Amino acid sequence: MAPMFMENPNEASSNPVVVAVEQAREILLAALGGVSFGLLGDEESLTLVLAVESVGRVVDGARVLSTSDVLRRSEYFDAAAAKAAAQAAVDQSAAAAQNAAREKAGSGKAGAESVIPEGAAADAASPSVARAAASLAAPTLARRLGCRSGVELVCALARLSRNEVRQRAVLGEKAGQRMLLGRPLAPTYPVLGEALQGGELGLEQARVIVQVLDGLRSSVLVSDLDRVERSLVASGSGAITPETEDLPGAGIAFAPELLRQQGIQWKARLAPDGSAPGEAPTERRSWLTFGTLSNGGYSLNGWFTTLDRATLGNVCAGQLSDAYLFAAAANPVPGADGAATRASDRISPHLLSPCPQQPDDTRSRSEKQAGILRAVFEAAARHPGTPTMGGAAPTVLVHINITDLLDGRGAGWIDGIDGPLTPHQVDELICAGGYQPILFGHTGKILHLGASNRFFSASQRRALAARDGGCVIPGCTVPPHLTQVHHVVPWRQGGLTDIDNAVLICNAAHSSIDTSGWDIDMRDGRPWIRGPLIFDPTHTWRPAGQNRAATAVEKPTWEK
């Protein structure tokens, strides 16, 4: 199909490159048109993937470079062509003036009068000067085709989104040919440009390499930058060069993530502080912001230094490792001989929760890390060294109508937060403490403002930690500082905020204690617990877990 901008759509292009590309397209369509991918063998399927990706890399490189060329033509006109057009317009106007003068002279005037003054041609050519100026201000390629910009032209022509066109433009500016006054210049990264055009690199690999090189460009010498470019291109294409022959994995084409890791190592070697030689390194600080309400929650955006990332990662890794250890201890899996083996010996298909309250926890690692982070912040808010606001510990104010709370409907609200809370969440927060409830009546009058002494104090939490040693649910490994305090007799039913009416349970147990089947009772100041039938078929009351130091060691046999 002829492009829409061709003056004669019936006239095919005579450019051999265009003809060859159109022929290649027809051949590719003929080859893949009748393929049934599901009927291919394993080896055939893998081979076809490699073959198609190889062709795709060549096409992708050409798409980036051709797109960048159209965008460049849409920003600047060809100066040489404009100058030639202007000169042709001047010559044409001068010739027209000469012809007009000769015709006037042949109409019967004297020969002396027919002599053209020296300035006449220049005067007659003055309109051509205007036309020449107009040609110098000729519209760009996009304007000539009725588009406001090159991006709009490519979007309409290639049926692409603006985001995709801009991504190609960014890559093409670094790897594509540049023009200056009508003369071609070498690309910013010529080795990368050659590999991209030759189909040796994919677009993702090329973008990673550009990101690495741009990050090093202002901080290293030109020779070092060229060495990094050659090394990354060779690693991405699987070539063995002097820059990669001694590196691990030489000759293996690296995926984008591995190339990014290589770039980090190059940066650590050549510019560890990100500054040029002789310049003071720029201090980089961690930052954290909250996004707006979306889909019932808030996004978290931030940037952390390496040290901060390691600290947060270790906290999450420690909690997740506890979860795996519990899964290994509590979930034996059958071995090859039919005998039961522990999940630590044979990896379980699922990483279970450390709390038996949720044995079928299928949350992703990222979801679990979010829960860990919440528990850490809750523990920090309870710490006596936490900064105060107006002389008092920071308290989250939860607003809810008393009728909604008692009926279990409606929603609760927190100061400064757009998102609502369910009545169940409000009830859980009131029970746990650290949150101050504000109850409203039918007329909007405040019926109750929870007092600060209703919440468990730091000394009470220390006593509970000494008594319970962590979450009291059998098998749970959550430590005391990451647990919540639960009223055995609910606060709204008259339960006192006292250690004889409280136990430590983890967040997972607290959120499901009313429906999970676990029962808790206080006997002589000590919690007793009864598990659901799925965990305890005998349904027997048993004393809850206690501190490891509460039981003395046995005397040696020789002292008995």
Buried (B, 14 or more C-beta within 10 A) or exposed (E): EEEEEEEEEEEEEEEEEEEEEEEEEEEEEEEEEEEEEEEBEEEEEEEBEEEEEEBBBBBBBBBBBBBBBBBBBBEEBBBEEBBEBBEBBBEEBBBBBBEEBEEEBEEEEEEEEEEBEEEBBEEBBEBBBEBBEEBEEBEBBBBBBEBEBBBBBBBBBBEBEEEBBBBBBBBBBBBBBBBEEEEEEEBBBEBBBBBBBEBBBBBBBBBBBBBBBEBBBEBBEEEBBBBBBBBBBBBBBBBEBEBBEEBEEBEEBBEBEBBBEBBEEBBEEBBEBBEEEEEEEEEEEEEEEEEEEEEEEBEEEEEBEEEBEEEBEEBBEEBBEBBBBBBBEBBBBEEEEEEEBBBEEEEBEEBBBBBBBBBEBEEEEEEBBBBBBEBBEBBEBBEEEEEEEEEEBEBEBBBBBBEBBEEEEBBBBBEEEEEBBEBEBBBBBBBBBBBBBBBBEEEEEEEEEBEEEEBBBEEBBEBBBBBBBBBBBBBBBBBBBBBBBBBBBBBBEEBEBEBEBBBBBBBBBBBBBEEBBBBBBBEEEBBBBBBBEEBBEEEEBEEBBBEEEEEEEEEEEEEE
